[in-house]
Amino acid sequence: MAYIKFAVMADNEIFYVSALDEEHATGQKWIAAIRSDIKMICTTDYEDVHLGWAYKDSQFYTPDDVDMQSPLPKTIIDIPETNRYAGVIDGEVIGFMTFVKAELPEGYFDMLHAGMQSNPVIIELTDHPLADVGDIWNGTNFTKPLVP
């Protein structure tokens, strides 16, 4: 298996790293999406968002709503301590990422949510294989954070 790593960053600091299998169809889809300037949109406050739905002006629309007249209303889903994000390319939902607090290290769930809400930047780490969570991007290279 061949993997490609990607860093998800807020304020030039990596807060999440993902390794995607470029030989698997799902990995290929996400790799292409990331290389196409994907946007990650929080769907935690929506009861039902699916692949192929439209996203425009901060609203989701079903594929049947071609004129985009009936946006999906926000509702609170009763899935405690779970955050879900839709990957959106050119106004279309192409996939999802879900984070469950109980499955993450202490404090990481809230950090992930804050980072994902900040319009994160995602870059490929092919030229930076040792980059990891907490590293700082200066526009050319990654450095380890200064320890006080």
N, C-alpha and C positions, 0 to 999 in steps of 0.2 A: 504494500500500500504506500502511496505517495501522498503526503500531507502538505498543505500550504497553511502557514500561520498568518493570522491577522491580529492586529492590535486595535482595540477600541479605546479612544482617548477623549478626555475632556481637559481643556486647559493644558494641552501638550503632555499630559500624564496618562500612562496606560492604566485603565481600570479593569480591563477584561481582555483576555487572549483566547482566541479560538483557533483550533487546528482542524481544517476541513480536508476530507479525503477526496482528492481530485479524480479518483477512479470510480467513485460512487455517484449515482445520478443526483442525489440530494446535495452532496458536496459540490458537484459541478454547478448546480443551480445557484447555490449561495456564493460560490467563487465568482461566477459571472455577475451576480447581482451586486456584490461588493465592488467589483471593478467598474460597475456602471453607476456609481454614486448613489447607493441605496440610502434611504432615510428610514430610521427606526422610530415608529410611532407607538406610544403606549396605548394599549387597548384594554387595560384593566377595567376601565369604567364603561366598557361596552359589553353587553350581554352576548352579542353574536356578531363576530366579524369573521369572514371566511376568505379563502384564496379566491382571487379574481375580483374581489370587490374594489370599488373605486374609492380614492381618497383625494379630496379637493377642499381647499380653504378650511382645513382643520376638521373636516367632516367625512364620515364614511357613508358610502351609498351601495345598495345592492346592484348587481349587474342588470337587473330588470329596470332600474331607474335611470334610463339612458339620458334623460334631461336633467338629472341630479336635482330633483325637486323635493325629495323626501329623505333628508339625512337620518341616519340611524341615531336614535336618542341615546344619551348616556344613561346608564343604569349601574347601580352598584352590584357587582357579582359577589355572591356569597362563597368566595374561595379565599379564606383568610391567609394573609401573608404569602400571596402569590402575585407576581407581576408578569404580564404578557405584553409583548411588543410585536407589532406587525412590521415586516420589511416591505417598504413601498418603493417601487421603481416606476417613474413616469405616471404616477397617479394610480397604480394598480398594486394591490396586496399580492406579494409573491411568496410569502412565508412568515413563520412566527418563531419567536424565541420566548421561552417561559422560564422564569426563575422562581424557585420555591425556597422560602427562607430556611426551612428545616434542613434543606440539602446543602446549605452554604456555610462557610466558616462564620463565626461570630462577627457581626458588624458589616459583613460583605453585602448582604441584601440591600440595606439602605444606601450603601455606597454605589452599588450597581444601578439602583433606581435613580439616584441623583445624576449619575453620569449619563444614563440613557435619556434622561429628560433634558440634557444640556445640548442637544443637537450634536452628538459625538462625531468625531472624525474617525474613520476606519482606514487603516493602511496595511498593506501587505508587508510581511516581515521576512521575505525571502532573502533580502540583503542584510538582515539583522536577526539572525537565528537565536541569539542569546537574549533578546529583549523580552521583558516580562512585566507583570503587574507592578506598578510603582515607578517604573523607569520614565525618564523625562525625554521628550523629543525636542531637539533644537532646530529642526527643519532639515537636518542632514543626518544626524546620528542620535542614538539613545545613550543616556548616561544614567548611572545609578543615582538615586536621590542622596543628598548630603545627610549624613547622620549627625545629629547634634551631640 
